[in-house]
Amino acid sequence: MALIQWDDSRYSTGIDRLDEQHQRLFELLNELHQAMEEGRANEELGDTLRELERYTEYHFGDEEEFMEDCGFARDCSECYHNHTEMHENFAAKVSELREQHENGEYITMDVLQFARDWLDAHIAGDDQDQSYGEYFQQEVDDYEFN
């Protein structure tokens, strides 16, 4: 059974490439949850955390570039600043969790809880990913992806 299910009405930003990247995060969490149910969590956790670190680099970079390119960063600079700060905090927490795991701490539940809360607060939260999705839908016509 999946830990968390993608729901377009709750999580979609309306921007396909970013939604696909968000869905990858769902897959990572569900794979880790499945491994936990099968008693393989400790074996899988290191790989999951390393993938989460890579995810923070490519996804956050892509998302922030999108917000700059479509004008969101300019038109709502405070929102953009807060958003990038949340990205930095998430990346730092993932690195901290990886270090804890490498030091032998059992943190599987911490990782699952942290990431699930992030999905609900950041991706589905009205003041976060949904806000640039709404901005894009309302303000930008014929946006050209780089």
Secondary structure by P-SEA (a helix, b strand, c coil): cccbbbbccccccccaaaaaaaaaaaaaaaaaaaaaaacccccaaaaaaaaaaaaaaaaaaaaaaaaaaaccccccaaaaaaaaaaaaaaaaaaaaaaaaaaaccccaaaaaaaaaaaaaccccccccaaaaaaaaaccccccccc
